[in-house]
């Protein structure tokens, strides 16, 4: 799915619906089911979605429509995806720390 998100800070629900290709009531339903989507509310109670919310909604739509997950399955998959991302970050930091340590040893030997 190749969707371009406009370069804006906030999006109203109608704009998000057009980006995703779904009706606003679908977005409101997903918002109630998936706790990771938390739009801001204006004083007039309008929803304002941040870019990260739109990206999360795109992921949810992909899981539900393209990968044919159920709501429960999509929730589990999102949780697993977030855990995998955090593990990757920790692994990258360990690898970089090891590389730095070895480079410092090489520098010490050469000096």
C-alpha positions as CSV (number, residue, x, y, z in Angstrom):
1,X,0.0,0.0,0.0
2,X,1.6,3.2,-1.2
3,X,-0.1,6.2,0.4
4,X,1.3,9.7,0.6
5,X,0.5,11.6,3.8
6,X,0.5,15.3,3.3
7,X,3.1,17.4,5.1
8,X,0.9,18.7,7.9
9,X,1.0,18.5,11.7
10,X,-2.7,17.7,12.3
11,X,-5.5,16.2,10.2
12,X,-9.3,16.3,10.7
13,X,-11.2,13.0,10.5
14,X,-12.5,13.8,7.0
15,X,-9.0,14.3,5.8
16,X,-7.8,11.0,7.4
17,X,-10.8,9.2,5.8
18,X,-9.7,10.4,2.4
19,X,-6.1,9.4,3.0
20,X,-7.1,5.9,4.2
21,X,-10.0,5.5,1.8
22,X,-12.5,4.7,4.5
23,X,-15.5,6.5,6.0
24,X,-15.1,8.5,9.2
25,X,-17.2,6.1,11.3
26,X,-14.7,3.4,10.5
27,X,-11.9,5.5,11.9
28,X,-13.9,6.3,15.0
29,X,-14.5,2.5,15.5
30,X,-10.8,1.7,15.1
31,X,-10.0,4.5,17.5
32,X,-12.3,2.8,20.1
33,X,-10.7,-0.6,19.5
34,X,-7.1,0.3,19.2
35,X,-5.7,2.2,22.1
36,X,-2.7,3.4,20.2
37,X,-4.7,5.8,18.2
38,X,-5.4,8.8,20.4
39,X,-6.4,12.0,18.5
40,X,-6.3,15.4,20.2
41,X,-9.7,17.1,20.9
42,X,-10.4,20.7,20.2
43,X,-12.6,22.9,22.4
44,X,-15.5,22.1,20.0
45,X,-14.7,18.4,20.5
46,X,-13.3,17.8,17.0
47,X,-10.7,15.1,16.6
48,X,-7.3,16.2,15.4
49,X,-5.0,13.3,14.3
50,X,-1.3,13.6,14.4
51,X,0.9,12.1,11.7
52,X,1.8,9.2,13.9
53,X,-1.9,8.5,14.4
54,X,-2.4,8.5,10.6
55,X,0.5,6.1,10.2
56,X,-0.9,3.8,12.9
57,X,-4.3,3.9,11.1
58,X,-2.6,2.9,7.8
59,X,-1.0,0.0,9.6
60,X,-4.3,-1.1,11.1
61,X,-6.1,-0.8,7.7
62,X,-3.3,-2.9,6.1
63,X,-3.6,-5.6,8.8
64,X,-7.4,-5.7,8.5
65,X,-8.0,-5.3,4.8
66,X,-4.9,-6.7,3.1
67,X,-3.7,-9.3,5.6
68,X,-7.3,-10.2,6.6
69,X,-6.7,-10.1,10.3
70,X,-9.6,-10.0,12.8
71,X,-9.7,-7.0,15.2
72,X,-8.3,-9.3,17.9
73,X,-5.6,-10.6,15.6
74,X,-4.6,-7.1,14.5
75,X,-4.3,-6.0,18.1
76,X,-2.0,-8.9,18.9
77,X,0.1,-8.3,15.7
78,X,0.4,-4.6,16.5
79,X,1.6,-5.4,20.0
80,X,4.1,-7.9,18.6
81,X,5.3,-5.4,16.0
82,X,6.0,-2.8,18.7
83,X,7.9,-5.3,20.8
84,X,10.0,-6.3,17.7
85,X,10.8,-2.6,17.0
86,X,12.0,-2.0,20.6
87,X,14.1,-5.2,20.5
88,X,15.7,-4.1,17.3
89,X,16.6,-0.7,18.8
90,X,18.3,-2.4,21.8
91,X,20.2,-4.7,19.5
92,X,21.4,-1.8,17.3
93,X,22.7,0.0,20.4
94,X,24.5,-3.0,21.6
95,X,26.1,-3.6,18.2
96,X,27.1,0.0,17.9
97,X,28.6,0.0,21.4
98,X,30.6,-3.1,20.5
99,X,31.9,-1.5,17.3
100,X,32.8,1.6,19.2
101,X,34.7,-0.4,21.8
102,X,36.6,-2.3,19.1
103,X,37.5,0.9,17.2
104,X,38.8,2.5,20.4
105,X,41.0,-0.6,20.9
106,X,42.3,-0.3,17.3
107,X,43.0,3.4,17.8
108,X,44.8,2.6,21.1
109,X,47.0,0.0,19.4
110,X,47.8,2.4,16.5
111,X,48.8,5.3,18.8
